Amino acid sequence: MKKRRVVILGSTGSIGTSALKVARDIPERMEVVGLAAGSSIEALARQVAETGVKKVAIFDDSKADALRALVGSGVEVVTGEEGLCEMARMEAADMVLVSIVGTAGLRPTLAAIEAGKDLAIASKEVLVMAGEIVMPAAKKAGIKVLPVDSEHNAIFQCLSGHVGGAEQVSRLILTASGGPFRTLPANELEAVTVEQALQHPTWTMGTKITIDSATLFNKGLEMIEARWLFDIPMEKVDVVVHPQSVVHSLVEFRDGSMLAQLSSSDMCFPIQYAVTWPDRVDNSLQSLDLAKLASLKFEAPRWDVFPALGLARRAGLEGGTLPAVFNAANEVAVAAFLDGRLSFPGIWKTVAAVMDAHRAESPQGDLEVILRADRWARQEAERVVRSALSSAGGRG
């Protein structure tokens, strides 16, 4: 059985810390050889002490000297985007786990592919924005792209061993918890507070992704991600609300049969499978007690109340630079909501306005085309937020 030597990009975030738990649990199958973080130098220094790695990256250049003081002269510290790319190309690694939030993961992902490293992808933005570039590049390089998101990892498991590709699949069905406002009347969403939106019923996650779960933008991003990961038409990607978050996703085949993947709500499960694939390995994680669970609940999402799903499908169908615009506008709108400058429904209203104003173009393999669309969308979204704030005479 092969031991994976893994570089973790985004090691101090929720996925990164879960990955380190997995490494502690299965040391015979996973060795962490490099770490990278955005700006959390104290947490990164503790991880260096735990893992014994000799090279780390900090994206925030201004924190580099402070990090060097914490980790000592025996650890090489590299910085910025180029530092992340350097970590992604580490000779000692054979897999790079990408769990960086935002556009910062794009170039390191491509660097890892160019260096022939297998990828474990947890950063939605990588495939939402640049799936049209990343997946063909990975195929050409002959490297594996293994999904870490619980939903995509579930689909990956359900598709394992099935031949025929997309022709055999009727639907990929992503499960959504529904977030904290799953049953809230539409006319009450305007009054939703930041504190309420951050109370996720199932998962403990970062601030931005928790808001995305509340708006269902997270599921919209996952729809686009699934389209690229599994090379399947956007119209075959669907969503069902499953509040218990036990069934992580399903595949419906053309004969009407369905396969689902179930486990406890713990990100260590999909991370471990990505690292050990195609093997299954014993661990200390909690298994499901089906008798105690007793029943599973499913319901249709409210597409009209939560427009993020429809906006995502539109972006995925049109393709080109529109998914990058969808993602960037949402990031700006979420930040504005967290700052008290935008109402909760203002998030999807902003994204819709920015998408309507954009003329999508094909990147034709050029990452700069995507990044240019990303920059434009951020500026346009900020303009829309300011306009909404001005019109409302306060919060949008």
N, C-alpha and C positions, 0 to 999 in steps of 0.2 A: 504494500500500500504506500502510495506516494505522499510525502510530507510537502505541503505547500509553504513556500517562503513568501510572505505577504508584506507589501507596503500599504499602509493605511493612510489615505489622503482624507483628512477630516477626522483625525483620531480622537479629538476631545468632544465631538458631538455625540448625539444619542446612538447613532449607528456605530461610530468608532469605538465608543466605550463598550457596546455590546459585542463588537468583534474581539475586543481584548478579553472579554469574559469567555468567548468561545475558545480563544487561544489558550487560556488557562485550563479550560475543561478538556481539550483534546490536544495536549502538547505533542503527542506522537504524530499528529496530522497537520498541525498549523504552527508555524514559527513566524513571529513578527520581526521583520528585518529593517523596517523604516517607518517613520511617523511624520505626519505633517498636520499642522493646525493653522487656523486663521490668526488669532491673537492671544489665545488663552495660554500664556507661557507657564503659569504655575501648574496647571493641569498637565500640560505637555511634559514638563520636567518630571512630574511624578510618574508619568507613563514611561519616560526614558529610564528612570531608576528601576521600574518594574521589569521592563523588557530587556534592558541591557543593550538597546540599539546604539550604534555608533554614528548614525547620521540622521538628522531631522531637518524639517523645513518649517519656517514660520512665514506666513504670507505677508504679515505686517512688518515691513522692514524696520520700523522704528522700535520694535520689540526685540530685535536680534541680539543686541549687546546684553540686555537684561537676561535673555534666555541663555546666552553663553555663560554668564556668571552663575546661573542656576545649575546647568548641566556639567560644567567643568570642561577642561581643555581636551579631554579624551573623546568628546562628541563633536562631530562636524555639524555646523549650523549653516544652512543655506536659506535664502530669502526670496520673497516675491513669486511672481508667476514662473520665472525661470527656475527658481528653487523647487517649485512643485514639479515642473517638468523633469528636473534632474532626479528627483526622487522616483518619478514614474519610470525612469530609464535605468534604475539601479541594477547593476549586474548581478547582485546577490539575490534579486527577487525573481520569481516566476509568475506572480500574480499581483495586480494592483487593485485594491478596493477603493473605489471612488465614491466618497460620501461627502463631497464638498457642496455646500449650498450655493446656487447661483451660477453665473457664467465662468467663475474661476476654475471649474473642473474641465472645461472644454479642451484647452490646449494640453494639459497634462494627460487627458484621456488619449488624445491623438499621439502624444509622445510615447505613451505606453504601448500603443498599437504598433508604432514604427519600430519600437525596440523588441517587438515579439512577445510582449507580456500578456497573459490572459487577464481578462477584466472581470471584476465583480462590481456591478453597477448598482449604486444606491442613489445616485444623484439624478433625479428626474430630468433636470434641465439639459443634461448631456444629450439625451435622445429626443427630448421634446424639441429642442432648438436645432440639433445637428444630426438627427438620426439618418438623414439623407446622405450625410458624409461619413459618419462613424461606422455604420453597419457595413457598407461596401468596403471601407478600408479594412475593417476587421476580417471580413471574408477573404479579401485579397491577401492579407498577412497570414491567414490560416490560424488565427487565434480564437479562443472561445470568449463569448460575451455571456456571462452568467448573471441573471437578475437576483438582486438582493431584496428589493421591495417584496413584502410578503405576498402581495397579489400576483405579481409577475413570476415570483418563484413558484407559487402554487400552480400557475398555468404551465410553467416549464416542467414541473413534475407530472402534471396530468398529460402532457404531450409526449413525455419520454416513452420511447418504444413504438410510437405510432408513425407509420410511413404515409406518404401521400401529401404531406404538407397542408397548405391552406385549403386545398380542394376537399379534404376530408372533414374540415371544420365548418360547422354552421355558425357558431358564435363563441367568442371568448367572453365570459361573463365575470367582470370584476365585482367583488363584493365591497360595499361601503357601509360603514357603521351608521351613517346618516348624521353623525355629529350631534351636538347638544340641542339643535333646533329641528330635529327630524320631524316632530309633530307640531311645532309652533305654528299658529295661524300666520299666513303671509302678511296680514296687516299689522302684526306685532314685531316684524323684523326690523323696522325702522328704529325702534327703541332699544335694540340690542346693544349692550355695553361690551367694552373690551374684556372686562372681567368675566362676563357670561360666556363670551366666545372662546375664552381660553380654558373652559371647563369641559375637556373632552371626556366622554363617558367610558372609554375603553383604554385608549393608549396614552402613555406619557411621552410627549414629543417636544420639539423645539417650538418657539413662539410662532414663527411664520407658518410652519406646516400644520400647527393646531388651528390657526385661523383658516387655512386652506381646507382643512377637514370640515370646519363649520360651514363654509360656503359651498363645499363640494368641488372647489377648484382643484383640490388634491386629486380627486377622482378623475377630473377632466384631464389633468396632466398625465395621469396613469393611462387613460384611454389612448392618448397620442403615443406614449411610450410603448404600449403593447403593440400598436400598429407596426412599429419599427422592429421591436425585439423579435416578433414572431412572423414578420413579413406577411402581414394579413391585411386585407382591405379595411379601411376605417369603418365601413358600414357593418362589418362583422364584429365590432367591439361594442359590448353592451355593459350595463351596470344594473345590479340589484342591491337593494338595501338589506343588510343583515346585521342588526344591532349587536348581536353577541360577539361578532368578530372571531368566530370559531372556524367557519368555512372561509378560507382565505381567497378562493376564487374557483371558478368552474369552467370546464370546456364542454360545449355541446357539439356533438358530431353530426354529420349529415343524416345518419340513420335515426336520430332522435335520442341516442344514448348520451348520458352526461357522466363526466368524471369530476369529482371535487377533491380538494386537499384540505384536511382538517388538522389543527394542532392548537395547543394553548396559545394565547396571545403574547408571544415572546419573540422579539426579533432575532434572538439567538438561533432559532430554528432555520429560517431561510439563510442566514449568514453561514451557518455550519454547512448546509447542503451545497451552497455555492463553492465553499472551500473544498469540500470532500468529494463533490460530484466526480464520477458517477456512483461513488460508494455511499453506503449508509453506515454511520458510526455511532456506537454507544455514547451516551452523555448523561449528565446529571439533571437535565431539564425535566420539568413536570409534564407527564403525559396526561391525556384527556381521560376523564371518567365519564363515559357516555351515559351510564345509568343516572349519575348525579346531574348531568346536564339536562337530561330528560327530553328536551324538545329544542328545535331550531326554528327561528322565525325569519321570514323573508317578506319583503314588500317592494312594490315599484317605487322608484325615486320620483319626487315631484319635480319634473322637468320645468314646469311653468314657474314654480316658486323659487327654484335654484337654477338659474339660467346658465351657470358655469358649464354644465354638461353639454348643452346645445352649442355653446360657444366653442367648446373643445372639439366637438364633432365637426363643426364648420371649419375650424382651423386645420384639423387633420385631413379633411376631405380636400380642401384647397391646397394645403401643403406649401412648399416653398418657404418664404420667410414669415408666413402668417403665424405658425406655431410659436416662433420666437417672439413675435409681437404680443401674442396671447400671454405668454409667460412673463415678459418684461412688464407689460401694463399691469398685470396682477401683482407683481412684486411691489411696484410703486403704490398701487391702491391699498394693498395690505399695510404697508408702512404708514400711509396717510391715515388709515383707520386706527392703527395702534397709537398714532400721535394725536388722535382726537380731531383730525381735520376732515374726516369723511365718515358718513354713516355706513352701517353694515351693508345695506343694499347698494350703497354708492360704489362698493368694490366692483360688482359685476357691471354696473352702469358705466363705470370708467373704462373697463376692459372692452365692453361692446363699442363704446364711442371711439376708442383708439383703433380697434379692428376695422371699424367702418371707414376710418380715415386713411387706412393703409392700402397701398397698391403692392400686392405680393409679387415677388420675383423669385425665380429659381436660383439657388446658390451655385449650381453647376460645379460643385466640389470646392468652392471658395469660401472658407470660414469667415473671411472678412465681410462678405455680403451679409451673412447672418448677424455678425457683430454690429454692423452698421444699422441693420434693421432694429436690433436690440437697443442701440443708443437712441435712435429716433423714437422708438416706442416709449422709452423712459421719459424723454423730454415732452412728448405729446401727452402722456398720462399725467405728468406733473401739471401741464397746462390745463387739462380737463379738471383735475382736482382743484386747482386755484380758482377756476371759473365756477365750479360748483360751490366752493366755499364763499366766493363773492356773492353769488346769487342767493345763497341761504342767509347771508349776513352773519355767518358763524360757521358751525360745523355743517359739512355738505350733506 
